[in-house]
């Protein structure tokens, strides 16, 4: 009897990133064509992606529990699955906060944040597609650096946005709405960088 084929966990991780990229694209479309009356519809679409990503992650967990041999430590696979899933969760949370705070008009910096997040997700996809070759890869390190640079770009934008908000607005309600919005947009950049950090650690521990 032939040996049962191992599950392709690298492909499953890429699948998780694909869901994050899909949610990021939906988020960008929502921000570039912002219509408050369509926000609930867009939330439902992104939630469907987030829920599908959760189901795929749970399926991978069930396979992992039964797997005898894995390509890297199962703890590393679990951590990567978790941090990738966090990105998708954070993307959905951005839209939920727009709804909760009843935001009717977007600020320029918020749109800039989403552009950074979409680019980060694209680089994460490039990184995870190359990840199976991490022991010989000549490009994955540069991709990790690129994600780190974009997270720094997000940090700078956060400070700029918060300064502009508090310098130009005396409306306490506006401050209460946009302070947590900017905080979560910056957190989403951090979540993207965290994926790169975990990949970097896994590479070092398996080299």
C-alpha positions as CSV (number, residue, x, y, z in Angstrom):
1,X,0.0,0.0,0.0
2,X,1.4,3.4,-0.9
3,X,2.2,6.0,1.8
4,X,-0.5,8.5,2.3
5,X,0.4,11.9,0.8
6,X,1.2,14.5,3.4
7,X,-0.9,17.7,3.5
8,X,0.6,20.8,1.9
9,X,0.7,23.2,4.8
10,X,2.7,25.8,2.8
11,X,-0.2,25.9,0.3
12,X,-2.7,26.2,3.2
13,X,-0.8,29.1,4.6
14,X,-0.8,30.8,1.2
15,X,-4.6,30.2,1.1
16,X,-4.9,32.1,4.3
17,X,-3.0,35.0,2.9
18,X,-5.2,35.0,-0.2
19,X,-8.2,35.6,2.0
20,X,-6.4,38.5,3.7
21,X,-5.6,39.9,0.2
22,X,-9.2,39.5,-0.8
23,X,-10.4,41.4,2.3
24,X,-7.8,44.1,1.8
25,X,-9.0,44.6,-1.8
26,X,-12.6,44.9,-0.7
27,X,-11.5,47.4,2.0
28,X,-9.7,49.5,-0.6
29,X,-12.7,49.5,-2.9
30,X,-15.0,50.5,0.0
31,X,-12.6,53.4,0.9
32,X,-12.1,54.6,-2.6
33,X,-15.8,54.6,-3.4
34,X,-17.0,55.4,0.1
35,X,-20.8,55.3,0.4
36,X,-22.0,55.1,4.1
37,X,-25.4,53.7,3.0
38,X,-23.6,50.7,1.5
39,X,-21.3,50.1,4.5
40,X,-23.4,47.2,6.0
41,X,-23.4,45.4,2.6
42,X,-19.6,45.7,2.4
43,X,-19.2,44.5,6.0
44,X,-21.2,41.4,5.1
45,X,-19.0,40.7,2.1
46,X,-15.8,41.1,4.1
47,X,-17.3,39.0,7.0
48,X,-18.0,36.2,4.5
49,X,-14.3,36.2,3.5
50,X,-13.2,36.3,7.2
51,X,-15.6,33.4,8.1
52,X,-14.3,31.4,5.1
53,X,-10.8,32.0,6.2
54,X,-11.6,30.8,9.7
55,X,-13.1,27.6,8.3
56,X,-10.0,27.0,6.2
57,X,-7.8,27.6,9.3
58,X,-9.9,25.1,11.4
59,X,-9.7,22.6,8.7
60,X,-5.9,22.9,8.6
61,X,-5.8,22.6,12.4
62,X,-7.7,19.3,12.2
63,X,-5.3,18.0,9.7
64,X,-2.3,19.2,11.7
65,X,-3.4,17.3,14.8
66,X,-3.4,14.0,12.9
67,X,-0.2,14.6,11.0
68,X,2.8,12.6,12.0
69,X,5.5,14.5,10.1
70,X,5.3,18.2,9.2
71,X,7.7,20.2,7.0
72,X,8.4,22.6,9.9
73,X,7.5,22.4,13.6
74,X,3.7,22.2,14.0
75,X,4.0,25.0,16.6
76,X,5.4,27.2,13.8
77,X,2.6,26.3,11.4
78,X,0.1,27.1,14.1
79,X,1.7,30.5,14.9
80,X,1.8,31.4,11.2
81,X,-1.8,30.4,10.7
82,X,-2.8,32.6,13.7
83,X,-0.9,35.7,12.7
84,X,-2.2,35.5,9.1
85,X,-5.7,35.1,10.4
86,X,-5.2,38.1,12.6
87,X,-4.6,40.3,9.5
88,X,-8.0,39.2,8.0
89,X,-9.7,39.8,11.4
90,X,-8.2,43.3,11.6
91,X,-9.3,44.2,8.1
92,X,-12.9,43.3,9.0
93,X,-12.6,45.3,12.2
94,X,-11.7,48.5,10.2
95,X,-15.1,48.4,8.5
96,X,-16.9,47.5,11.7
97,X,-15.4,50.6,13.4
98,X,-16.6,52.8,10.5
99,X,-20.1,51.5,11.2
100,X,-19.9,51.7,15.0
101,X,-18.7,55.3,14.9
102,X,-21.2,56.2,12.2
103,X,-18.5,57.8,10.1
104,X,-20.0,59.5,7.1
105,X,-16.8,61.0,5.5
106,X,-13.3,59.6,5.2
107,X,-10.2,61.5,5.9
108,X,-7.3,61.6,3.5
109,X,-4.9,59.8,5.8
110,X,-7.4,56.9,6.3
111,X,-7.3,56.2,2.5
112,X,-3.5,56.4,2.6
113,X,-3.5,53.8,5.4
114,X,-5.5,51.4,3.4
115,X,-3.1,51.8,0.4
116,X,-0.2,50.8,2.7
117,X,-2.2,47.8,4.1
118,X,-3.1,46.5,0.6
119,X,0.6,46.7,-0.4
120,X,1.6,45.0,2.8
121,X,-0.8,42.1,2.1
122,X,0.5,41.8,-1.4
123,X,4.1,41.5,-0.1
124,X,2.9,38.9,2.5
125,X,1.5,36.9,-0.4
126,X,4.9,37.1,-2.2
127,X,6.7,36.1,1.0
128,X,4.5,33.1,1.7
129,X,4.6,31.8,-1.8
130,X,8.4,31.8,-1.6
131,X,8.3,30.4,2.0
132,X,8.5,26.7,1.0
133,X,12.0,27.5,-0.5
134,X,13.1,29.5,2.5
135,X,16.3,27.4,3.0
136,X,17.6,28.4,-0.5
137,X,15.6,31.5,-1.2
138,X,17.5,34.6,-2.3
139,X,14.5,36.9,-2.3
140,X,12.5,36.2,0.8
141,X,14.8,38.3,3.0
142,X,14.2,41.3,0.8
143,X,10.4,40.8,1.0
144,X,10.6,40.8,4.8
145,X,12.5,44.0,4.7
146,X,9.9,45.5,2.4
147,X,7.1,44.6,4.8
148,X,9.1,46.1,7.7
149,X,9.6,49.3,5.7
150,X,5.9,49.6,4.9
151,X,5.1,49.2,8.6
152,X,7.4,52.1,9.3
153,X,5.6,54.0,6.7
154,X,2.4,53.3,8.6
155,X,3.9,54.5,11.8
156,X,4.9,57.8,10.2
157,X,1.4,58.2,8.7
158,X,-0.1,57.5,12.1
159,X,1.8,60.3,13.8
160,X,1.1,62.7,11.0
161,X,-2.6,61.8,11.0
162,X,-3.0,62.1,14.8
163,X,-1.1,65.4,14.8
164,X,-3.3,66.8,12.0
165,X,-6.5,65.5,13.8
166,X,-5.7,67.2,17.1
167,X,-4.2,70.3,15.6
168,X,-7.2,71.0,13.3
169,X,-10.2,69.7,15.1
170,X,-11.9,71.1,18.3
171,X,-14.9,68.7,17.8
172,X,-14.7,66.2,20.7
173,X,-17.0,63.8,18.9
174,X,-14.7,63.8,15.8
175,X,-11.7,63.2,18.1
176,X,-13.5,60.3,19.8
177,X,-14.2,58.7,16.4
178,X,-11.0,59.1,14.6
179,X,-8.5,58.4,17.4
180,X,-9.5,54.7,17.6
181,X,-9.9,54.6,13.8
182,X,-6.3,55.7,13.3
183,X,-5.1,53.4,16.1
184,X,-6.7,50.4,14.4
185,X,-5.4,51.2,11.0
186,X,-1.9,51.4,12.4
187,X,-2.5,48.1,14.3
188,X,-3.4,46.5,11.0
189,X,0.0,47.5,9.6
190,X,1.6,46.0,12.8
191,X,-0.3,42.8,12.2
192,X,1.1,42.5,8.7
193,X,4.6,43.1,10.0
194,X,4.1,40.4,12.7
195,X,3.6,37.8,9.9
196,X,7.0,38.8,8.5
197,X,8.6,38.6,12.0
198,X,7.2,35.1,12.6
199,X,8.5,34.0,9.1
200,X,11.9,35.5,9.9
201,X,12.0,33.7,13.2
202,X,11.0,30.4,11.7
203,X,13.7,30.7,9.0
204,X,16.3,31.4,11.6
205,X,15.2,28.5,13.8
206,X,15.2,26.1,10.8
207,X,18.5,27.2,9.2
